[in-house]
Amino acid sequence: MDIALDVLQMKQQGMNLKDIRARIDEKYSGAGYTPTPTPPVE
């Protein structure tokens, strides 16, 4: 739920998806979450 809320807030601030993805990956990479296999962001 935290990730979804973070994405919503960043999207409302006008961030593009590539930057949002980078920030979410950075924020949650060490939090014990298992990454969902997704295609690379272009």
C-alpha positions as CSV (number, residue, x, y, z in Angstrom):
1,M,0.0,0.0,0.0
2,D,2.9,2.4,0.8
3,I,4.3,2.1,-2.7
4,A,0.9,2.8,-4.4
5,L,0.5,5.9,-2.3
6,D,4.0,7.1,-3.0
7,V,3.4,6.6,-6.8
8,L,0.1,8.5,-6.6
9,Q,1.8,11.4,-4.8
10,M,4.7,11.5,-7.3
11,K,2.3,11.3,-10.2
12,Q,0.3,14.2,-8.8
13,Q,3.5,16.2,-8.5
14,G,4.1,15.8,-12.3
15,M,6.9,13.2,-12.2
16,N,7.3,11.0,-15.2
17,L,7.1,7.2,-14.8
18,K,10.8,6.6,-15.4
19,D,11.7,8.9,-12.5
20,I,9.0,7.5,-10.3
21,R,10.2,3.9,-10.9
22,A,13.8,4.9,-10.1
23,R,12.8,6.6,-6.9
24,I,10.6,3.6,-5.8
25,D,13.3,1.1,-6.7
26,E,15.8,3.2,-4.6
27,K,13.5,3.7,-1.6
28,Y,12.3,0.1,-1.3
29,S,15.3,-1.9,-2.6
30,G,16.7,-2.6,0.9
31,A,13.3,-3.0,2.7
32,G,13.0,-6.7,2.1
33,Y,10.5,-6.5,-0.7
34,T,10.7,-9.0,-3.5
35,P,10.9,-7.1,-6.7
36,T,8.2,-7.8,-9.3
37,P,9.6,-8.8,-12.6
38,T,8.9,-5.9,-14.9
39,P,10.2,-4.7,-18.3
40,P,12.9,-2.1,-18.2
41,V,11.8,1.5,-18.2
42,E,12.8,3.4,-21.3
